[in-house]
Amino acid sequence: MKILESSENYLETILVLSKRLGNVRSIDIVNELDYSKPSVSVAMKKLRKGGYIDIDGDGYITLTNTGLDIAEIMYERHKLLTRWLVSLGVNEETAAEDACRIEHIISVESFEAIKKHVDNDIKTNG
């Protein structure tokens, strides 16, 4: 299930945009990530060929089950790592930027340990 970091970012962005907008098109991704239209177009073609997304006749993009699984993992990691870094005193913008980088390279074992620690800390300290 390991794919390129850039692909993980695109899948996570599609998930976030679908929660926010309902329907997602390439232009929404262009605007969200501030990438060029050609770059997004090439990426969407690769993701479609890889079986991570579907694109209908009207240009609406949906995540396949495989794409959704990856997007949800990245989104969970992003949210938890951001929250954890903020709780350590990192400002929210820096925490979100750092979490975006960390979420792609952290092992499952390390993430689960951090998740357990954060969840226990929340239970203990409210």
N, C-alpha and C positions, 0 to 999 in steps of 0.2 A: 504493500500500500504506500510505499515511499515514493513521493513525486517531488519535483522541483519546488523550492521555496516560493518562487514567483507564482507557480500554479496554485499552491496552497493559499497564497494571498488573494489571488483572483477568486477562488472558491469561497473563501471566507467573506470577501467583499460582496459576492453575489448573495450569500446568505443574509448578511446584514442589510443589504439593499432590499431584498425580498421582504424582510420583516418591516422595513420602513415604508417601502413604496407599494408592496404587493406584487407588481410586475416589474421585471428588470429587462432592460435592453442594453446593448453595448454602449450607447451614449451615456447611460447612467453610470456605467463603470468608468468611462472616460472622465466624466465630471467628478466622480468621487475620488479617483486616484490621481487625477490631473496627468493622465497619460495621453499619448497621441491616439487618434482613431485607428491608424494603421497598426499600431502595437497591440491595441486591444483586439482588433479584428483577427490578427495572427494568433494571439493567445486563445481566443474563443474557438478558432478553428482547431487548434491543437487539443483543447479540452474536449471538444465535441468528438474528435477522432479517437481520443483516449477513453471515451465513455463516461466522462465526468459531468457533462452537461448535455442538454437537449436544447435546440433552437427551433421554434416553430416558424411557420410561414410568415408570420407578422414580425419576426425578429425577437420574440420574447424568449428569454433564457431561463431555463429551470435546471436545477441540480438533479442528477440521477441519484439513485440510492448510494452509489459509491462516492459521488461528489459530495453529497450531503453528509455522509459519514466523516469525510475528511474536513469539510467546512465546520462541522459541529465540534470536532476535536480542537481545531485551531481557535475557534471562537471561545470555547471554554477555557483554553489555556490563556488566551489573550485577556479575558475578563479577570480570571483569577490572579494571574501574574501582575496585572495592572493594580488590582486591589491590594495585593500583598506589598508591592513596592511603595504604594501610597501610604500604607500603614507603617512602613519603615521610615517615612518622612520624605520620600521622593515626591517632587511636585507632579501633579496629574499628567501634564503634557509629556514630561520626560519619562514617567512611568509607562505611559501608553506606547511611546516610541520604543523604549527598551523591551517591553513585553512583546512587541511585534517582532523584534529580532530573536528574542529568547525562545518564543513559542515554537520556532521551527527546528531548533537544534537540541532542545532539552530532551533527555531520555524519558521514557514512560516511567521508569523507576523514580527518577528525580522529581518529575512533575507530581506523581502520586504522593511522594513524601512531603513536598511543599503543600499540596492540597490538603493532606491530613493535618499538617501543622496549622495551616490557615483556618481550617474548619474547627480544630480544637481551640485555637486562640479566640475565635468568634464565640464559641460556646462558653469559654471561660470568662472572657472580658466583655462579652456582649457587643 
